[in-house]
Structure formats: C-alpha cells, structure tokens
Amino acid sequence: MTKAEIVDKIVQDTGITKAAAEGSLKSIIASITKSLKKGDSVTLVGFGSFVATKRAARQGRNPQTGAAIKIKASKSARFKPGKALKDAIK
C-alpha cells in the first residue's frame, strides 16, 4: 500500500477532504520522525512501537577484495509490532 493509497483510504473512511487527509498523514509521519530523531520511542497501542536504535562502529570486509573496511556508527529506526497486530495478521 502506497502513501497515496493510504490517503485515499482515509478519505473513504472519514469523509474528510483529500487535502486534509494528506496533511494529517504528513503530520503523523513528521511527528514520528521528530521523536525518533530525539531518541524517543513512539508507541501506538494495539499497533506497535517505533524505536530508534544505535549501531556501533565496526570492522567489515569488502566482499569483492576481502579488504578490511571501517563501517561508521549509525542510527536506525525499528518497528516492533504489537500483540493485536501480530494476532490480526496470523
């Protein structure tokens, strides 16, 4: 399902305008992104949690040459589905 399809579904389910639905979705995504950027987690009860994780710097190997390379530390977002979501997709 794409972002445009989600907007269309919101319009169908709620009857609000497409512009309002798109604005709402953008606001939700921006809020989640901002919280994760600060290092906070976002929990949507019944759906799941978004958590910011840190990966330490480490040594890796170039698969073509076998040479050792340095991999920088990075941040990543993870999603942990909630019980209700897990049960719904069984």
C-alpha positions in Angstrom: 0.0 0.0 0.0 1.4 3.4 -1.0 1.1 6.7 0.7 -1.4 7.8 -1.9 -3.5 4.7 -1.3 -3.5 5.4 2.4 -4.7 8.9 1.8 -7.5 7.6 -0.4 -8.5 5.1 2.3 -8.6 7.8 5.0 -10.8 9.9 2.7 -13.2 7.0 2.2 -13.3 6.0 5.8 -13.7 9.5 7.3 -15.2 11.6 4.6 -12.7 14.4 5.1 -11.1 16.1 2.1 -8.1 14.6 0.3 -6.0 17.7 1.3 -6.9 17.3 5.0 -6.2 13.5 4.9 -2.8 14.1 3.2 -2.0 16.9 5.7 -2.9 14.6 8.6 -0.7 11.8 7.3 2.2 14.1 6.8 1.8 15.4 10.3 1.8 11.9 11.8 4.9 10.9 9.8 6.7 14.1 10.8 5.9 13.7 14.5 7.1 10.1 14.5 10.3 11.1 12.7 11.0 14.0 15.1 10.5 11.8 18.1 12.8 9.1 16.8 15.4 11.8 15.9 15.4 12.9 19.5 15.9 9.3 20.6 12.4 8.8 22.0 10.2 5.9 21.1 6.7 6.1 19.7 4.1 3.7 20.9 0.7 3.2 19.2 -1.3 0.9 21.5 -2.7 -2.0 19.6 -0.5 -1.4 16.6 3.2 -1.3 17.7 6.2 0.8 18.6 8.8 2.7 16.7 12.2 2.7 18.4 15.4 4.5 17.5 18.4 2.2 17.7 22.2 2.9 17.6 24.7 0.7 15.8 28.3 0.9 17.0 31.2 1.5 14.5 32.7 -1.8 13.5 35.1 -3.5 11.1 33.7 -5.1 7.9 35.0 -6.7 4.8 34.7 -5.7 1.2 33.2 -8.8 -0.4 35.0 -8.3 -3.7 38.5 -7.8 -2.4 38.3 -9.1 1.1 40.0 -5.9 2.4 39.1 -4.7 5.9 36.9 -1.6 5.9 35.6 0.7 8.7 31.8 0.9 9.0 30.7 4.1 10.7 28.3 4.2 13.7 24.7 4.9 12.6 21.2 5.3 13.8 18.3 3.3 12.6 14.5 3.1 13.2 12.9 -0.2 14.1 9.3 -1.2 14.3 8.1 -3.7 16.9 4.6 -4.9 16.1 2.1 -5.0 19.0 0.2 -8.1 20.0 -3.0 -7.0 18.4 -1.3 -6.5 15.1 0.5 -9.9 15.3 -2.8 -11.6 16.0 -4.6 -9.8 13.2 -2.1 -11.0 10.5 -2.0 -14.6 11.5 
